[in-house]
């Protein structure tokens, strides 16, 4: 008899479980679905979305499943308002992760001889060196600019 615990820390592992193919070493575990509820992770780029209702429609959520929603891209809507409305429309959204950012014209900002301009130039250089983390640099820029406003 083999005893052990399967720890699932990432939602990607849940996808593997739902496909009944989680392998660990020499033992193959088989996921047996006991109910109709599934845990889903929805990742959506909201760059081209201009209203909260449009975003809710695009998510295409049903009442049976439980969701974690990750928002990416540039922001044209108020994400905090979306978080409030989505939990009213669909009570099965347990988490909303905001990875969006506001669009800034970094070329123009980096030409300014102010603290904002210097920081924008540093962010622009960092983005050129590390395109993969562009969203994080924009998020940092947004945070610093918000702090500078007071």
N, C-alpha and C positions, 0 to 999 in steps of 0.2 A: 504494500500500500504506500503510495506517495502522498505526502502532505505538503502543502505550500500555499502561498498567497499570491494572487495576481494583483499587482498594483497598477492601476491605470491612471497616469498623471496627465496625459495629453489627450485631447479629443481625437487626434489621429489614431491613437491606440483603440479608441472606441470603434472607429471605422473598421479596423482590423478584426475586432471582436465580432462586429455585426456581420462580417464576411465569413465567420467561423474558421478563421485561419491564424490564430495566434500561436506561434511556436516559440518555445523557450528551451534551449539546449536539446536534450534528447526526448523531452516530453512534449506532446502536442495537446494543447488545450482546445476544447471546443465550446464556443459560446452557444448557449441554448436560450433562445428568446422566450421569455415567460409572459410577456404582455405586449400590448400594442404601442406603448410609449417608446420613442427613440430620442436619444440626445443628439442634437445636431449643432454644428458650428457653421454659421453663415458669415462669410467674409464678402464685403461688398465695397466697391469703389463708388463713392458718392460724388465724384467730381462733376458729373453731368446731371445731377439731380438738383432740382430747384424748389421742391416743396416737400414737406414732411409726408403728406399723403402719397406723393409719388414714390418716396422711399419705402413706405409701408407696403404699397402695392408691389414694388419690385422685390421685396423680401419673400413674398409668397409663403407665409407661415400658416400652418394649420393648427387647430386647437388640440390635436392629439399629442404632438411632440413637444419637447422642451428644448429651448434654443439659447445659444450664446451667440450674440451678434457682434461682429468686429467691423467697424467703419474705417475705411482708408481713403486716401486721396485728398483733394482740396475741398474745403467746406463752403457751401453756398446756403446752408440752412443752420438753424440753431440746434445743435446736437442735444443740449440739455432739455430743450422742449420736446425733441424727438423721444428721448428716454422716458419722459413723463407720459407722452401719448401712447407709445408702443406698449407700455405696461397696462394701460387702460384697454386698448384694442385687443391685445393678446397677453393674457396673464402668464403664459408659459415662457416668456422671455426672462431668463434668470440673470443675465448679465449683458451689458452693452459696453464694449471697449472702444474708446474713441482714439483712433490713430490718425485723425484728420488734421489738416493745417490750413491756415489762411494763406491766400496767395499774396506774395510780396514781390515787387519788382526789385530784385537784389542788385541788378546792374545800376539802377538809379540810386538806390539807397547807399551802395558802397562808394559812390562818388562824393557823398556828403562828408565834410570834415567835422563830424560830431562823433560822440560816443556810439550813437546808433549806426553811423556810417562805417566806423571802424569794426564794429561787431558784425555788420552785414558783410563786409569784405572777408572777415575770417570765416564766416559761415559759408559764403560763396566758394572760397578756396577748399573748405572741408568737403562740400558737396561735390566739387570737381574731382577730388581725390577718392571719395567714397560714395558713389552713386547709389549703392545698395541701401544706405541708411539715410537717404534724402529726407524722408518723412520725419525722422527723428531730429534732423538739423532744423527743419522748418518749425517743428514743435518747440525746440529750444529758443529759436528766434522769437516766436510768438510769446513765449513765457517771459523772456527778457524785456521785450517791448512793453508788455503788460505791466511789469514791475516798474519800468522807467516812467510810465504814465502816472503811477502812484496809486 
